[in-house]
Amino acid sequence: MSPDLYFLLVLALRMAITAAFVISASIITERSGPVIGALVATLPISAGPSYVFLAIDHDAAFIAQGALASLPINAATIVMGTVYAVLAQRFSVAISLPAALLVWLACGVLVRSLPWTLAGGIVANIVVLAVCLPIVQRFRAVKMPLIVRRWYDIPLRAALVATLVATVVTLSHWVGPTISGIIALFPVVYSSLMLIMQPRIGGLATAAVMANGSWGLIGFGIAIVILHLGALYLGSATALSLALATGVTWNLGLWWFGRRKRLRAS
C-alpha cells in the first residue's frame, strides 16, 4: 500500500470516529434538555479525538505545547457562548452564530499573537469566567421544546466534525503545536448545535444550552491544564487519560449537584 493511500485511509477512519462521537452527543443534547445537554456538549468529544490523533503523530512535548495554546482558547469559547446567548435572545441564527464565531476567531488571533504561559492561560480563564458567568446566569432555565429532526441534520454535523479533524491532522505537520492546539479547540460542537437547533427550537432554548455550558467549560479548562502537565511529566497516553477523566468527573459532579439541588427544592 502506498504511503499516500495509507494516509488517506487512516484520515478517513479518524474523521468517521470523531464524527460519530459528536453526532451521538448532539442527539443526547436535543433529547435531554439544556442542562444535561450542556454537560454532554462540553465533554471533550471533539477536541479529545483530535488530541489523540495528534499524540499518535507527535511526541509529548508537542502535545504539551498544544495544550498550552488550547487553554486560553477555552476562554475564547466561553466568550463565544456568552455572546451567542445574549444575541440569540433577539436575533436569528444568521446573525447570532456568525457574530459569535467572529468573536472566537478574534480571540484566536489574539492567542496566536501572544506568548502564553500556564499561569497566563489560567488567569485568562478566571477573568473570562468572572465576567461571563453573571451575564449568562439569567438565560440558563428554559424548557426544551420538542425537536423534529430533519434529513440533513446528521450529515451536516458529521461534515463539520470530519472537516475539523482533517484540518487538525493534516495541518499539524506544517503549522506546529500552537496552531494545532488552537484548531483542535475550534467550537465545532457549539457551532453545529447553534446552527441546527436555533431554527427549530428558538434562540431562548439554544442559548440556555450555551449558558449552562459555561460551567462545563470550567472542567474542560482544568482538563487542559492536566493534559499540559501530564504530557510534560507522564507522557501523552497518561496525560490524555487523566484529562478525559477530569472532564467527565467534573461534569458528573455538576449533574449530581444540580440533581441534589432540584430534589431539595421539591
SERO-4910 file (N, C-alpha, C, O; in steps of 0.05 Angstrom, whole numbers):
BEGIN
 pado doro    nc1    nc2    nc3   cac1   cac2   cac3    cc1    cc2    cc3    oc1    oc2    oc3
  Met    A     17    -24      0      0      0      0     18     25      0     37     27     16
  Ser    A     11     44    -17     28     68    -19     24     85      5      3     84     18
  Pro    A     44    101     12     41    119     36     18    139     34      4    144     54
  Asp    A     13    149     10     -9    168      6    -36    154     11    -54    166     24
  Leu    A    -40    130      1    -65    115      5    -68    108     34    -91    110     45
  Tyr    A    -47    100     47    -48     94     76    -57    119     92    -74    117    110
  Phe    A    -45    142     85    -52    167     99    -81    173     96    -95    181    115
  Leu    A    -92    170     71   -120    177     66   -139    158     81   -159    167     91
  Leu    A   -132    132     82   -149    113     95   -150    118    125   -171    118    138
  Val    A   -126    124    137   -125    130    166   -140    156    172   -154    158    192
  Leu    A   -136    176    155   -150    201    158   -180    198    157   -195    209    173
  Ala    A   -190    182    138   -219    177    136   -229    163    161   -251    169    170
  Leu    A   -214    144    172   -222    130    196   -224    149    219   -243    148    235
  Arg    A   -204    167    222   -204    186    244   -228    205    241   -241    211    261
  Met    A   -234    214    217   -257    232    213   -283    218    221   -300    230    233
  Ala    A   -286    193    213   -311    178    219   -314    174    249   -337    177    259
  Ile    A   -293    166    263   -295    161    291   -303    186    306   -321    185    323
  Thr    A   -290    209    300   -296    233    314   -324    243    308   -338    252    326
  Ala    A   -333    241    283   -360    249    275   -381    233    290   -401    244    299
  Ala    A   -376    207    294   -394    190    309   -397    200    338   -419    200    349
  Phe    A   -375    208    350   -375    218    378   -393    243    379   -410    245    397
  Val    A   -388    262    362   -402    287    363   -432    285    357   -449    297    369
  Ile    A   -438    268    337   -466    264    330   -482    252    353   -504    261    359
  Ser    A   -470    232    366   -483    220    389   -488    240    411   -509    241    423
  Ala    A   -468    256    417   -470    276    438   -492    297    432   -507    305    449
  Ser    A   -493    306    406   -513    326    399   -541    315    400   -560    330    407
  Ile    A   -545    290    393   -572    278    395   -581    276    425   -604    282    431
  Ile    A   -562    269    442   -568    268    471   -576    296    481   -594    299    497
  Thr    A   -562    316    471   -568    344    478   -596    351    471   -610    363    488
  Glu    A   -605    344    448   -632    351    439   -654    337    455   -675    348    459
  Arg    A   -648    314    466   -668    298    479   -669    302    509   -689    294    522
  Ser    A   -648    313    521   -646    313    550   -649    341    563   -649    343    587
  Gly    A   -653    362    547   -656    388    559   -630    404    560   -608    392    556
  Pro    A   -631    430    566   -608    447    564   -586    441    585   -562    445    579
  Val    A   -593    432    609   -573    427    629   -557    403    623   -532    404    621
  Ile    A   -570    380    619   -556    355    612   -543    358    585   -520    349    581
  Gly    A   -557    371    566   -545    375    540   -519    391    541   -500    385    527
  Ala    A   -518    411    558   -494    428    560   -471    411    572   -448    414    563
  Leu    A   -477    394    591   -456    377    603   -445    358    583   -421    352    583
  Val    A   -462    347    566   -453    329    545   -437    345    524   -416    336    515
  Ala    A   -447    368    516   -434    384    496   -406    394    504   -389    398    487
  Thr    A   -401    397    530   -375    407    539   -356    385    547   -334    390    556
  Leu    A   -363    360    542   -344    338    544   -324    340    521   -331    351    500
  Pro    A   -300    329    524   -280    331    502   -286    312    479   -269    296    472
  Ile    A   -310    314    467   -317    296    446   -307    305    419   -307    289    400
  Ser    A   -299    329    416   -287    338    391   -257    342    395   -241    332    379
  Ala    A   -249    358    415   -220    363    420   -206    337    428   -183    333    422
  Gly    A   -220    320    444   -207    296    453   -197    278    431   -173    272    431
  Pro    A   -214    269    412   -203    253    390   -182    268    374   -163    255    364
  Ser    A   -185    294    370   -164    309    356   -137    307    369   -117    303    356
  Tyr    A   -137    309    396   -112    307    411   -101    278    411    -77    274    410
  Val    A   -119    259    411   -110    231    409    -95    226    383    -74    214    382
  Phe    A   -107    237    362    -94    233    336    -68    249    333    -49    240    321
  Leu    A    -67    272    346    -42    288    347    -21    272    362      3    273    355
  Ala    A    -29    259    384    -10    244    400      1    220    385     24    212    390
  Ile    A    -14    209    367     -4    187    351     18    196    332     37    182    327
  Asp    A     15    221    322     34    231    302     57    248    314     77    252    300
  His    A     54    257    339     74    275    351     82    266    379     69    249    391
  Asp    A    104    278    389    114    270    415     99    285    437     82    302    432
  Ala    A    106    279    462     93    290    486     98    320    488     80    335    496
  Ala    A    121    330    479    127    358    480    108    374    462    100    396    469
  Phe    A    102    362    439     83    375    420     56    377    433     43    398    432
  Ile    A     47    356    447     20    356    460     20    377    482      0    391    485
  Ala    A     41    378    498     42    397    520     41    426    510     27    442    521
  Gln    A     55    431    488     55    458    477     28    465    465     18    487    467
  Gly    A     16    445    452    -11    449    440    -32    455    462    -49    472    458
  Ala    A    -30    441    484    -49    445    506    -45    473    518    -65    486    527
  Leu    A    -21    483    518    -16    510    528    -30    531    512    -40    551    522
  Ala    A    -32    526    486    -47    544    468    -77    540    471    -93    559    468
  Ser    A    -85    515    477   -114    509    479   -126    522    504   -150    527    504
  Leu    A   -110    526    524   -122    537    550   -134    564    546   -157    567    554
  Pro    A   -121    584    535   -135    609    530   -157    608    509   -175    623    510
  Ile    A   -155    588    491   -176    584    471   -201    574    485   -224    580    476
  Asn    A   -198    560    507   -222    552    523   -237    577    533   -261    577    533
  Ala    A   -221    596    541   -234    622    550   -248    635    527   -269    647    530
  Ala    A   -236    633    503   -249    645    479   -276    631    473   -295    644    465
  Thr    A   -277    605    478   -303    591    474   -324    600    494   -347    602    487
  Ile    A   -315    605    518   -334    615    538   -345    643    529   -369    648    531
  Val    A   -328    660    519   -336    686    509   -355    682    486   -376    696    484
  Met    A   -349    664    468   -366    658    445   -394    650    454   -414    660    443
  Gly    A   -396    631    473   -421    622    482   -437    645    495   -462    646    493
  Thr    A   -423    662    509   -437    685    522   -448    704    501   -471    713    503
  Val    A   -432    711    481   -441    729    460   -465    717    446   -485    731    441
  Tyr    A   -464    691    440   -486    679    427   -511    679    444   -533    686    435
  Ala    A   -508    672    470   -532    671    488   -545    698    490   -570    699    491
  Val    A   -530    719    490   -542    746    491   -556    753    464   -579    763    465
  Leu    A   -543    748    442   -554    756    416   -578    738    409   -597    748    396
  Ala    A   -577    713    416   -599    694    409   -625    701    422   -646    691    414
  Gln    A   -625    718    443   -650    726    455   -667    743    436   -692    744    439
  Arg    A   -654    756    417   -669    775    400   -665    770    370   -681    778    354
  Phe    A   -642    757    363   -636    755    334   -636    726    325   -635    707    341
  Ser    A   -638    723    298   -638    696    286   -610    685    286   -590    698    293
  Val    A   -608    659    279   -582    646    278   -564    658    257   -540    656    259
  Ala    A   -576    670    236   -560    682    215   -544    706    225   -524    713    213
  Ile    A   -552    717    248   -537    740    260   -521    730    284   -498    736    287
  Ser    A   -534    715    302   -521    708    327   -498    689    324   -478    692    337
  Leu    A   -500    669    306   -478    650    302   -454    663    289   -432    660    299
  Pro    A   -457    677    266   -433    690    255   -419    710    274   -395    711    275
  Ala    A   -435    725    288   -424    744    307   -408    729    329   -386    738    336
  Ala    A   -418    707    339   -404    692    360   -379    680    348   -358    680    362
  Leu    A   -380    670    324   -356    658    312   -334    679    306   -311    674    309
  Leu    A   -343    703    298   -324    724    294   -309    732    320   -285    737    320
  Val    A   -324    732    342   -312    737    368   -291    716    374   -269    721    384
  Trp    A   -298    691    369   -280    669    375   -255    671    357   -232    668    367
  Leu    A   -258    677    332   -235    680    314   -217    703    322   -193    701    321
  Ala    A   -229    725    331   -214    748    341   -197    740    365   -174    747    368
  Cys    A   -210    725    383   -195    715    406   -173    696    398   -151    696    410
  Gly    A   -178    679    378   -158    661    368   -133    676    357   -111    668    361
  Val    A   -138    698    342   -116    714    332   -100    726    355    -76    727    354
  Leu    A   -114    735    376   -101    746    399    -84    725    413    -61    730    421
  Val    A    -95    701    416    -80    679    428    -55    673    412    -33    668    424
  Arg    A    -58    672    386    -35    666    369    -13    687    371     11    681    367
  Ser    A    -20    712    376     -1    734    376     14    738    402     33    753    403
  Leu    A      5    724    423     17    728    450     32    703    459     24    681    453
  Pro    A     54    707    474     68    684    485     54    675    511     55    690    531
  Trp    A     42    652    511     26    643    534     42    625    553     58    609    544
  Thr    A     37    628    579     48    610    599     24    596    612      1    604    607
  Leu    A     29    576    628      7    562    641     -8    581    660    -32    581    660
  Ala    A      7    597    675     -6    616    693    -23    636    678    -45    643    687
  Gly    A    -13    646    655    -27    665    639    -53    653    629    -74    667    628
  Gly    A    -53    628    620    -77    615    610    -97    612    632   -121    615    627
  Ile    A    -88    604    655   -107    600    678   -120    627    686   -144    628    690
  Val    A   -104    648    687   -114    675    694   -135    684    673   -155    695    680
  Ala    A   -129    679    647   -148    687    626   -175    673    630   -195    686    626
  Asn    A   -174    647    637   -199    633    641   -214    644    666   -239    647    665
  Ile    A   -200    650    687   -213    660    711   -226    687    706   -248    692    715
  Val    A   -212    705    692   -222    731    686   -247    729    669   -267    742    674
  Val    A   -246    713    648   -268    710    630   -293    698    644   -315    708    641
  Leu    A   -288    678    661   -310    666    676   -323    687    695   -347    688    698
  Ala    A   -306    703    708   -316    723    727   -334    743    713   -353    753    725
  Val    A   -329    748    687   -345    767    672   -370    754    660   -392    764    661
  Cys    A   -366    730    649   -387    717    632   -408    702    649   -431    702    641
  Leu    A   -400    689    670   -419    673    686   -443    690    696   -466    681    693
  Pro    A   -438    714    707   -461    730    716   -479    738    692   -503    742    695
  Ile    A   -467    742    668   -483    750    645   -502    728    636   -526    734    631
  Val    A   -493    703    635   -509    681    624   -527    669    645   -544    652    638
  Gln    A   -524    676    670   -540    663    691   -570    665    686   -584    646    691
  Arg    A   -579    688    677   -608    691    673   -619    677    649   -643    676    645
  Phe    A   -601    665    632   -610    651    608   -611    621    612   -618    607    593
  Arg    A   -604    610    635   -600    582    638   -625    565    640   -625    542    630
  Ala    A   -646    575    652   -670    559    658   -691    563    636   -707    582    637
  Val    A   -691    545    616   -711    546    594   -719    517    588   -702    499    588
  Lys    A   -745    513    584   -754    486    578   -748    479    549   -753    496    531
  Met    A   -737    456    544   -730    447    517   -755    439    501   -769    420    509
  Pro    A   -761    452    479   -784    445    462   -779    418    448   -757    408    447
  Leu    A   -801    406    438   -798    382    422   -784    388    396   -790    407    382
  Ile    A   -765    370    389   -749    375    366   -756    354    344   -758    330    350
  Val    A   -761    364    320   -766    346    297   -741    347    280   -733    367    269
  Arg    A   -728    324    278   -703    322    263   -707    323    233   -726    312    223
  Arg    A   -690    337    219   -691    339    190   -670    321    178   -651    313    191
  Trp    A   -674    315    152   -657    295    139   -628    303    138   -611    285    138
  Tyr    A   -622    329    137   -594    337    134   -580    342    160   -556    349    160
  Asp    A   -593    339    183   -580    345    208   -555    328    213   -534    339    218
  Ile    A   -558    302    212   -535    285    218   -513    288    197   -490    290    205
  Pro    A   -519    288    171   -497    293    152   -483    320    156   -458    321    153
  Leu    A   -498    340    164   -485    367    168   -466    366    192   -444    375    190
  Arg    A   -475    354    214   -458    352    237   -433    335    231   -411    342    239
  Ala    A   -437    313    217   -415    295    211   -395    310    193   -370    307    197
  Ala    A   -405    326    174   -386    341    156   -370    362    172   -347    365    167
  Leu    A   -383    376    190   -369    396    206   -347    384    223   -325    394    223
  Val    A   -353    362    236   -333    350    253   -311    337    237   -287    340    244
  Ala    A   -318    323    216   -298    310    199   -279    330    187   -255    325    185
  Thr    A   -290    353    179   -272    374    168   -253    384    189   -229    389    182
  Leu    A   -261    388    213   -243    397    234   -221    377    239   -198    384    240
  Val    A   -228    351    241   -207    330    245   -187    330    222   -163    328    227
  Ala    A   -198    330    198   -180    330    175   -161    354    175   -138    352    168
  Thr    A   -171    377    183   -155    401    183   -133    399    204   -110    406    199
  Val    A   -141    390    228   -121    388    250    -99    368    243    -75    375    246
  Val    A   -107    345    234    -88    324    229    -69    331    206    -45    327    207
  Thr    A    -80    343    185    -65    349    161    -46    373    166    -23    372    158
  Leu    A    -56    394    179    -40    418    182    -20    416    205     -1    431    205
  Ser    A    -24    397    223     -6    396    247     23    392    239     41    400    254
  His    A     28    379    217     55    374    208     69    399    198     93    400    197
  Trp    A     53    419    191     65    444    180     62    468    198     79    485    198
  Val    A     41    470    214     36    494    229     47    493    257     48    514    270
  Gly    A     54    470    268     66    469    294     45    466    316     21    466    311
  Pro    A     54    462    341     36    456    363     17    478    371     -5    472    379
  Thr    A     26    503    369      8    525    378    -17    527    360    -39    528    371
  Ile    A    -13    528    334    -36    529    316    -53    504    318    -77    505    317
  Ser    A    -40    481    321    -54    456    324    -72    457    349    -95    447    349
  Gly    A    -61    467    371    -77    469    396   -100    488    393   -121    483    405
  Ile    A    -97    509    377   -119    528    372   -141    515    355   -165    516    361
  Ile    A   -132    502    333   -151    489    315   -166    466    329   -190    462    325
  Ala    A   -152    451    346   -164    428    360   -188    437    377   -206    421    381
  Leu    A   -187    461    387   -209    471    404   -229    488    388   -245    503    401
  Phe    A   -228    487    362   -249    502    347   -276    492    356   -280    467    357
  Pro    A   -295    509    363   -320    501    375   -340    488    356   -361    499    351
  Val    A   -332    466    344   -349    453    324   -375    442    337   -396    443    324
  Val    A   -374    433    362   -398    423    375   -417    446    380   -441    445    373
  Tyr    A   -407    467    392   -423    491    397   -435    502    371   -459    507    369
  Ser    A   -418    504    351   -428    516    325   -449    499    312   -469    510    303
  Ser    A   -446    473    312   -466    455    300   -492    456    316   -513    455    304
  Leu    A   -490    457    342   -514    458    358   -529    485    353   -554    485    350
  Met    A   -514    507    352   -527    532    346   -540    532    319   -563    541    316
  Leu    A   -526    522    299   -535    523    271   -560    506    267   -578    514    253
  Ile    A   -561    483    280   -583    464    275   -606    469    294   -629    466    286
  Met    A   -601    476    319   -622    477    339   -638    503    339   -662    502    343
  Gln    A   -625    526    335   -640    551    337   -663    554    317   -684    563    325
  Pro    A   -659    546    292   -682    548    273   -706    531    281   -728    537    273
  Arg    A   -701    510    297   -723    492    304   -735    497    331   -759    494    335
  Ile    A   -718    503    351   -729    506    378   -727    535    388   -737    541    410
  Gly    A   -715    553    373   -714    581    380   -689    588    395   -674    571    404
  Gly    A   -684    614    396   -659    624    408   -658    621    438   -636    617    449
  Leu    A   -681    622    451   -680    621    481   -671    593    490   -654    592    508
  Ala    A   -681    572    478   -674    545    487   -645    539    479   -630    526    494
  Thr    A   -637    547    455   -609    542    446   -590    558    463   -568    548    470
  Ala    A   -597    582    469   -580    599    486   -577    587    514   -556    589    527
  Ala    A   -598    573    524   -597    561    550   -576    539    551   -562    535    571
  Val    A   -572    524    529   -551    503    527   -524    516    529   -507    507    544
  Met    A   -520    538    515   -494    552    516   -489    564    543   -466    564    553
  Ala    A   -510    575    555   -507    587    582   -499    567    603   -481    571    619
  Asn    A   -512    544    602   -504    522    621   -477    511    614   -463    500    632
  Gly    A   -469    512    589   -444    501    581   -420    516    592   -398    505    594
  Ser    A   -423    541    601   -401    556    613   -391    542    638   -367    542    643
  Trp    A   -409    529    653   -400    515    677   -385    490    669   -365    482    682
  Gly    A   -393    476    648   -379    453    639   -351    459    628   -333    443    631
  Leu    A   -348    483    616   -322    491    606   -302    497    627   -278    499    622
  Ile    A   -311    501    652   -292    504    674   -277    477    677   -252    477    678
  Gly    A   -291    455    677   -278    429    679   -261    424    654   -240    411    656
  Phe    A   -270    433    631   -255    429    607   -228    443    609   -207    433    601
  Gly    A   -228    468    620   -203    482    624   -185    468    643   -160    467    639
  Ile    A   -196    457    665   -179    442    684   -167    417    670   -144    411    675
  Ala    A   -183    405    653   -173    381    638   -150    389    620   -131    374    616
  Ile    A   -151    413    608   -129    422    591   -103    426    608    -81    420    599
  Val    A   -107    437    631    -84    441    649    -71    413    656    -47    410    655
  Ile    A    -88    394    662    -79    367    668    -65    355    643    -44    342    646
  Leu    A    -75    360    620    -63    350    595    -35    362    592    -16    347    585
  His    A    -33    388    596     -7    401    593     14    390    612     36    382    604
  Leu    A      7    389    638     25    380    658     31    350    655     54    341    658
  Gly    A     10    335    649     14    306    646     32    299    623     48    281    624
  Ala    A     29    314    600     46    308    577     75    315    583     93    301    573
  Leu    A     79    335    599    107    342    606    120    321    623    144    316    620
  Tyr    A    106    310    642    118    293    663    111    264    662    125    247    673
  Leu    A     88    257    648     79    229    649     76    217    621     72    192    619
  Gly    A     78    232    601     74    222    574     46    227    563     28    232    578
  Ser    A     44    225    537     19    233    523     -5    215    531    -27    224    537
  Ala    A      0    188    532    -22    170    537    -34    174    565    -59    176    568
  Thr    A    -17    176    585    -27    181    612    -40    208    614    -61    211    627
  Ala    A    -29    228    602    -40    255    603    -68    256    590    -86    269    601
  Leu    A    -71    243    568    -97    243    555   -118    229    571   -141    237    573
  Ser    A   -110    207    584   -129    192    601   -137    208    625   -161    209    632
  Leu    A   -118    222    638   -124    238    661   -142    262    654   -160    269    668
  Ala    A   -136    274    630   -152    297    622   -181    288    616   -199    303    624
  Leu    A   -184    266    603   -211    256    598   -226    250    624   -249    257    627
  Ala    A   -212    237    643   -225    230    668   -232    256    683   -253    257    697
  Thr    A   -216    276    681   -222    302    694   -247    315    683   -264    323    698
  Gly    A   -249    316    657   -273    328    644   -298    313    651   -319    325    657
  Val    A   -297    286    650   -321    270    656   -329    273    685   -352    276    692
  Thr    A   -309    272    703   -314    274    732   -327    301    739   -345    303    755
  Trp    A   -316    323    727   -327    349    732   -356    351    724   -373    361    739
  Asn    A   -362    342    700   -390    344    690   -409    326    706   -432    333    710
  Leu    A   -399    302    714   -416    285    731   -421    299    758   -443    297    769
  Gly    A   -401    313    768   -404    328    793   -425    350    790   -441    354    808
  Leu    A   -424    364    767   -444    385    763   -472    373    761   -491    384    772
  Trp    A   -474    350    747   -500    337    745   -511    329    773   -534    333    779
  Trp    A   -493    317    789   -501    308    816   -509    332    833   -529    331    848
  Phe    A   -494    354    832   -501    377    847   -527    389    839   -544    396    856
  Gly    A   -532    391    812   -558    401    803   -581    383    810   -602    393    817
  Arg    A   -577    357    809   -598    339    816   -605    341    846   -628    341    854
  Arg    A   -584    343    862   -589    346    891   -603    372    897   -620    373    915
  Lys    A   -596    393    883   -609    419    888   -638    418    880   -655    429    894
  Arg    A   -645    404    858   -673    402    850   -689    385    870   -712    391    875
  Leu    A   -677    364    880   -691    347    899   -697    363    925   -719    360    937
  Arg    A   -678    379    934   -683    395    957   -705    416    953   -722    420    970
  Ala    A   -705    427    929   -726    447    922   -754    435    921   -774    448    927
  Ser    A   -755    409    913   -781    396    910   -791    385    937   -812    373    939
***
